[in-house]
Amino acid sequence: MIIVGLTGGIGSGKTTVAQQFKKLGVPVYIADVEAKNLMHKSKIIKRKLIQLFGDKAYIDDELNKHFIANIIFNDKTYLQKMNAIVHPRVARHFEKWSLKQDAPYVIKEVAILFENGGHKACDYIITVTAPKELRIKRLLMRDNTTKDKIKSIMKNQWTDAEKIKYSQYVIDNVDLEMTKNQVVDIHEDILKRIEEI
């Protein structure tokens, strides 16, 4: 199975791009969504997160996102420890999922693909970019958040320039019609590359 990593900084519009690939019939795995599912369903992850963050990590069997977010954005070591618990299990879940797909390639959408070393398991990588101010504007409209919180998340992510260095494709996601066209072009190019293998 050919694995295409889809990444980009927070607010760049990875989900929008992923939806366009879905419309073209490409199976898409959204790592953040699956990670959240596993944090709720997996007894092992639950136990380890409670050991890491204490009893307040879950309230009424629900992940206490606000409590955990405050800890991890103020202390990077907690973020790394949490990622070490969750990411290996998400990787295994993705492997099982990808084996069930019947398509020339699959998209694995991961916000921190490079930061967690996940790019090494991808055949091709697409990085989604957008100007920083536009990303901040999108996030303020979408999430109940502040500029400071957004900037602290951005600081924990690789820059676009760093990501582009290791990417085969770049989508500049400013105008939706242009984004759709870029997705179609990339889709056709990947299929062409697969045929040549």
BALOKE-894392 format. One line per 5 residues: for each residue y, x, z of C-alpha. Coordinates in nm, 3 decimals, always signed. Each point is the difference from the previous one (the first is absolute). Layout:
BEGIN
Y:X:Z ~ ...
This chain:
BEGIN
+0.000:+0.000:+0.000 ~ +0.343:+0.133:-0.098 ~ +0.240:-0.023:+0.294 ~ +0.372:-0.026:-0.063 ~ +0.218:+0.056:+0.305
+0.318:-0.207:+0.016 ~ +0.264:+0.120:+0.242 ~ +0.373:+0.015:+0.062 ~ +0.247:+0.005:+0.285 ~ +0.059:-0.305:+0.216
+0.195:-0.264:-0.193 ~ -0.072:+0.157:-0.339 ~ -0.192:-0.309:-0.113 ~ -0.364:+0.113:+0.005 ~ -0.119:-0.356:+0.063
+0.198:-0.131:-0.299 ~ -0.160:+0.267:-0.220 ~ -0.347:-0.071:+0.146 ~ +0.041:-0.370:-0.088 ~ +0.078:+0.094:-0.362
-0.321:+0.203:-0.022 ~ -0.191:-0.296:+0.149 ~ +0.138:-0.223:-0.276 ~ -0.152:+0.244:-0.251 ~ -0.340:-0.051:+0.163
-0.007:+0.326:+0.196 ~ -0.163:-0.027:+0.346 ~ +0.257:+0.098:+0.265 ~ -0.069:+0.119:+0.354 ~ +0.303:-0.019:+0.232
-0.077:+0.254:+0.274 ~ +0.264:-0.129:+0.248 ~ -0.139:-0.355:-0.016 ~ -0.357:+0.122:+0.041 ~ +0.102:+0.233:+0.286
+0.156:-0.297:+0.185 ~ -0.316:-0.206:-0.060 ~ -0.217:+0.279:+0.139 ~ +0.230:+0.041:+0.302 ~ -0.070:-0.365:+0.080
-0.370:-0.016:-0.092 ~ -0.147:+0.341:+0.085 ~ -0.115:+0.027:+0.362 ~ -0.003:+0.382:-0.027 ~ +0.361:+0.017:-0.123
+0.111:-0.247:+0.268 ~ -0.166:+0.199:+0.276 ~ +0.149:+0.329:-0.122 ~ +0.351:-0.144:-0.039 ~ -0.014:-0.142:+0.353
-0.110:+0.345:+0.124 ~ +0.295:+0.154:-0.187 ~ +0.279:-0.250:+0.075 ~ -0.127:-0.182:+0.311 ~ -0.076:-0.366:+0.067
+0.325:-0.119:-0.162 ~ -0.130:+0.107:-0.343 ~ -0.148:-0.350:-0.040 ~ +0.129:-0.330:+0.137 ~ -0.239:-0.298:-0.016
-0.221:+0.201:-0.237 ~ +0.294:+0.053:-0.239 ~ +0.134:+0.346:-0.081 ~ +0.332:+0.049:+0.181 ~ +0.180:+0.144:-0.304
+0.347:+0.013:+0.158 ~ -0.126:+0.191:+0.306 ~ -0.196:+0.251:-0.213 ~ +0.282:+0.042:-0.254 ~ +0.242:+0.098:+0.278
-0.239:+0.268:+0.123 ~ -0.096:+0.153:-0.335 ~ +0.352:+0.019:-0.138 ~ +0.122:+0.180:+0.309 ~ -0.295:+0.240:+0.021
-0.164:+0.135:-0.315 ~ -0.309:+0.119:+0.188 ~ -0.092:-0.364:+0.075 ~ +0.042:-0.086:-0.367 ~ -0.234:+0.286:-0.097
-0.256:-0.105:+0.264 ~ +0.010:-0.362:-0.115 ~ -0.040:+0.106:-0.364 ~ -0.299:+0.216:+0.098 ~ -0.165:-0.312:+0.148
+0.084:-0.246:-0.279 ~ +0.009:+0.198:-0.327 ~ -0.361:+0.128:-0.012 ~ -0.124:-0.357:+0.047 ~ +0.235:-0.134:-0.268
-0.129:+0.276:-0.234 ~ -0.362:-0.110:+0.062 ~ +0.094:-0.365:-0.049 ~ +0.168:+0.088:-0.331 ~ -0.308:+0.191:-0.120
-0.223:-0.303:+0.062 ~ +0.255:-0.232:-0.164 ~ +0.041:+0.221:-0.310 ~ -0.377:+0.008:-0.060 ~ +0.002:-0.379:-0.033
+0.274:-0.004:-0.266 ~ -0.079:-0.049:-0.367 ~ +0.294:+0.159:-0.183 ~ +0.082:+0.329:-0.175 ~ +0.217:+0.101:+0.296
+0.136:-0.124:+0.332 ~ +0.339:+0.036:+0.163 ~ +0.020:+0.120:+0.361 ~ +0.346:-0.076:+0.135 ~ +0.085:+0.224:+0.296
+0.347:+0.053:+0.147 ~ -0.087:+0.343:+0.140 ~ -0.247:+0.115:-0.265 ~ +0.124:+0.360:+0.001 ~ +0.082:+0.017:+0.370
-0.360:-0.085:+0.098 ~ -0.163:+0.211:-0.274 ~ -0.134:-0.306:-0.184 ~ +0.135:+0.126:-0.334 ~ -0.288:+0.251:-0.013
-0.246:-0.288:-0.056 ~ +0.197:-0.146:-0.293 ~ -0.050:+0.069:-0.370 ~ +0.360:-0.094:-0.086 ~ +0.308:-0.076:+0.206
+0.289:-0.235:-0.064 ~ +0.314:+0.044:+0.208 ~ +0.247:-0.289:+0.020 ~ +0.362:+0.099:+0.049 ~ +0.332:-0.177:+0.057
+0.341:+0.118:+0.125 ~ +0.015:+0.037:+0.379 ~ +0.284:-0.253:+0.046 ~ -0.189:-0.262:-0.204 ~ -0.314:+0.061:+0.208
+0.196:-0.046:+0.324 ~ +0.161:-0.320:-0.136 ~ -0.343:-0.140:-0.097 ~ -0.147:+0.077:+0.342 ~ +0.292:-0.154:+0.191
-0.052:-0.318:-0.203 ~ -0.380:+0.003:+0.035 ~ -0.061:+0.114:+0.358 ~ +0.147:-0.066:+0.339 ~ +0.115:+0.361:+0.034
+0.299:+0.234:+0.025 ~ +0.138:+0.281:-0.219 ~ -0.092:+0.252:+0.273 ~ -0.363:-0.115:+0.010 ~ -0.025:+0.017:-0.379
+0.148:+0.350:-0.004 ~ -0.242:+0.119:+0.271 ~ -0.294:-0.129:-0.211 ~ +0.143:+0.170:-0.308 ~ +0.022:+0.328:+0.193
-0.377:-0.016:+0.066 ~ -0.076:-0.040:-0.371 ~ +0.002:+0.260:-0.276 ~ +0.304:-0.004:-0.227 ~ -0.027:-0.144:-0.351
+0.042:+0.351:-0.143 ~ -0.301:+0.128:+0.201 ~ -0.216:-0.296:-0.108 ~ +0.098:+0.025:-0.367 ~ -0.119:+0.362:-0.010
-0.357:-0.119:+0.058 ~ +0.016:-0.324:-0.202 ~ -0.115:-0.067:-0.355 ~ +0.225:-0.307:-0.028 ~ +0.335:-0.109:+0.144
+0.134:-0.356:+0.000 ~ +0.373:-0.040:+0.051 ~ +0.007:-0.344:+0.166 ~ +0.358:-0.124:-0.033 ~ -0.030:-0.273:-0.264
-0.307:-0.228:+0.008 ~ -0.036:-0.033:-0.379 ~ +0.016:+0.376:-0.043 ~ -0.253:+0.041:+0.281 ~ -0.240:-0.242:-0.173
+0.029:+0.199:-0.324 ~ -0.065:+0.328:+0.182 ~ -0.311:-0.151:+0.163 ~ -0.138:-0.112:-0.339 ~ +0.065:+0.346:-0.150
-0.173:+0.175:+0.291 ~ -0.293:-0.245:-0.008 ~ -0.055:+0.069:-0.371 ~ +0.031:+0.376:+0.052 ~ -0.256:-0.001:+0.284
-0.246:-0.200:-0.211 ~ +0.050:+0.248:-0.285 ~ -0.064:+0.294:+0.234 ~ -0.316:-0.167:+0.135 ~ -0.133:-0.051:-0.354
+0.047:+0.372:-0.066 ~ -0.199:+0.105:+0.307
